[in-house]
Amino acid sequence: MLELNNIEVIYDRVILVLKGMSLRVDEGQIVALLGSNGAGKSTTLKAISGLLKPDDGEVTDGEIAFMGHSIQNSDPELIVRQGIFQVMEGRRIFRHLTVYENLRAGAFTREDRHALSDLDLVYHYFPQLHGRRDRIAGYLSGGEQQMLAIGRALMAHPRLMLLDEPSLGLAPLVIAEIFKIIKTINQEQKTTILLVEQNANMALSVADYAYIMESGRVVLDGTPEKLSSNSDVREFYLGLTEVGVRKSYRHVKHYKRRKRWLS
């Protein structure tokens, strides 16, 4: 469905951020893209959705293909109309509009007459939004705003949904609820999802496949079971020692040197 083949991304014509980045997302899957801050995860999503241009970035090498057609450096509105919708980090809802108006905005690119009927679908997955449909979105809680952002994406009827850090700034119970809904949407609506996350435990609990990024490139990939059994992944991303005990990062020394995949 989606393939990134050795893409490079440069900002301001001088700053190389992605260096031979490759990944694949098959239809119907949830694929997780994991990594620390600055690894290039959000840049990868922006390269797919066409949102590099406002940041003076561009794909300078390689190919991004969606459903067999090249889309790198295409305009964002054209990419949305092909069925790719990105839920931005930090939610980026229209804070001055109501919940209902935000959801209607998500269906803006649709031409079919059944777009507004999908409101019932959104309220099915996020019943909290139904009771707050006339409330100004800026007054919602952080969890409700994240639900609204995902609901707005559903209104676009995406074939591929890009989720950028949906757990950011949320309480653990809210995170668990949102990830449960993400998995349900994938299973019931057959929506393919590329999920960028720093919460590796939660991401691996819902993903069918995962990639780990460091310094603008993929360094490990595999099924959640394979990655969860890797001793380096367990220590550096899941915070577990070899015997499964939680470990504080301040006790981990020579962090990069011990990552065998960087050698």
Beta strands, then each sheet from edge to edge (+ up, - down):
strand 1: 2-11
strand 2: 15-25
strand 3: 30-34
strand 4: 57-66
strand 5: 69-70
strand 6: 84-87
strand 7: 160-164
strand 8: 192-197
strand 9: 209-214
strand 10: 217-222
sheet 1: 2+ 1- 4+ 5-
sheet 2: 6+ 7+ 8+ 3+ 9+ 10-
end
